[in-house]
Amino acid sequence: MTNETGAMSVLTQMLRSFRAAEPQPLPDPDAKLATGALMVQIAMSDRNYQLAEISLIDKVLARLFDLGPIEAAKMRATCEKLHAAAPDTETFAALIRSELDVEARGEALTALWQVVMADGEVQDNETAIVETARLALGLSVADNAAARSRAQAALA
């Protein structure tokens, strides 16, 4: 082997090691992942995805789905990827509606309101996402008001 061939072999191996591994395929969303993806969508809607919102999403996912902190953070990361490749709000909400009873859908709506309120600012684009989700979840205006009140109480 010549020095030139050896150098090319080393260079080829180095380049291979720097290449990104094939990304893992995303799981098919279920009601849990759809709930998380909607929370992520709301948190990112103002283009200012803050640590307070990320932490709250992790806590809410842990509470709603009985997860430890690491599992909740991993789930949120998956939800972020799903959001990036996302179907629209209605699709995620319809998935939640098809898999969860009305009480669980109310809890999901409360979680969405918590994310809206996490940074201390309720913005129109965030409330528009919640309203679209509320309609697709099949929940009433009264259900929405109750969810918003529960979210305020939880954050107080």
C-alpha positions in Angstrom: 0.0 0.0 0.0 1.4 3.3 -1.0 1.3 6.3 1.3 -1.2 8.0 -1.0 -3.5 5.0 -0.8 -3.1 4.7 3.0 -3.9 8.5 3.4 -7.0 8.1 1.2 -8.1 5.2 3.3 -7.7 7.1 6.5 -9.5 10.2 5.0 -12.3 8.0 3.8 -12.7 6.5 7.3 -12.7 9.9 8.9 -15.3 11.2 6.5 -17.5 8.3 7.2 -17.2 8.8 10.9 -18.4 12.4 10.5 -21.4 11.6 8.4 -24.7 11.7 10.2 -26.1 8.3 10.9 -29.4 7.5 9.2 -32.1 9.2 11.2 -34.4 6.8 13.0 -37.9 6.7 11.5 -40.5 8.6 13.5 -43.1 6.5 15.2 -46.7 6.6 14.1 -48.3 9.2 16.3 -50.8 8.1 18.9 -52.8 10.2 21.3 -49.9 10.7 23.7 -47.5 11.8 21.0 -50.1 14.0 19.4 -50.8 15.7 22.7 -47.1 16.4 23.1 -46.7 17.5 19.5 -49.5 20.0 20.0 -47.8 21.4 23.1 -44.6 21.7 21.2 -46.4 23.4 18.3 -47.9 26.0 20.7 -44.6 26.6 22.4 -42.8 27.1 19.1 -45.6 29.2 17.5 -44.1 32.5 18.7 -40.6 31.4 17.4 -39.3 31.7 20.9 -39.1 28.2 22.3 -38.1 28.9 25.9 -36.6 26.7 28.6 -39.7 27.4 30.8 -41.9 26.0 28.0 -39.7 23.0 27.5 -39.6 22.2 31.2 -43.3 22.6 31.5 -43.9 20.2 28.5 -41.7 17.6 30.2 -43.6 18.0 33.5 -47.0 17.8 31.9 -46.0 14.7 29.8 -44.7 13.1 32.9 -47.9 13.8 34.8 -50.3 12.9 32.1 -48.6 9.7 31.0 -47.0 8.6 34.3 -43.4 9.0 33.0 -40.1 9.6 34.7 -38.2 12.8 33.8 -35.9 11.1 31.3 -38.8 9.3 29.6 -40.8 12.6 29.4 -37.8 14.4 27.9 -37.3 11.7 25.3 -41.0 11.8 24.5 -40.8 15.6 24.1 -37.9 15.2 21.8 -39.9 12.8 19.7 -42.8 15.2 19.7 -40.5 18.0 18.5 -39.5 15.8 15.6 -43.1 14.9 14.9 -44.0 18.6 15.0 -41.2 19.4 12.5 -42.7 16.8 10.1 -46.2 17.5 11.3 -49.6 17.2 10.0 -51.8 20.0 10.9 -53.4 20.8 14.3 -56.7 19.2 13.3 -55.0 15.9 12.4 -53.2 15.6 15.8 -56.4 16.7 17.7 -58.5 14.2 15.7 -56.1 11.5 16.7 -56.5 12.4 20.3 -60.3 12.5 20.0 -60.4 9.1 18.4 -58.3 7.5 21.2 -59.3 9.4 24.4 -62.5 9.8 26.3 -63.9 13.3 26.9 -62.2 13.6 30.3 -58.8 12.8 28.9 -59.4 15.2 26.0 -60.2 17.9 28.6 -56.8 17.1 30.3 -55.1 17.5 26.9 -56.7 20.8 26.4 -55.6 21.9 29.9 -52.1 20.9 29.0 -52.2 23.0 25.9 -53.4 26.0 27.9 -50.5 25.5 30.4 -48.0 25.7 27.6 -49.7 28.9 26.3 -49.4 30.4 29.7 -45.9 29.1 30.5 -44.0 32.1 29.3 -46.4 34.6 31.0 -47.7 35.9 27.6 -50.9 34.7 26.0 -50.5 35.4 22.3 -53.2 35.3 19.6 -51.3 32.7 17.5 -51.2 30.4 20.5 -54.8 30.8 21.4 -55.7 30.2 17.7 -54.0 26.8 17.9 -55.8 25.9 21.1 -59.1 26.9 19.5 -58.5 24.8 16.4 -57.5 21.9 18.7 -60.6 22.4 20.9 -62.9 22.2 17.9 -61.1 19.1 16.6 -61.2 17.5 20.1 -65.0 17.9 20.1 -64.9 20.1 23.2 -67.3 23.0 24.0 -66.5 26.6 24.8 -67.4 25.8 28.4 -64.9 22.9 28.4 -62.3 25.3 27.0 -63.0 27.8 29.8 -62.7 25.1 32.4 -59.5 23.9 30.9 -58.1 27.4 30.9 -59.0 27.9 34.5 -57.4 24.5 35.5 -54.2 25.6 33.7 -54.1 28.9 35.5 -54.6 27.2 38.8 -51.9 24.6 38.0 -49.4 27.4 37.1 -50.2 29.5 40.1 
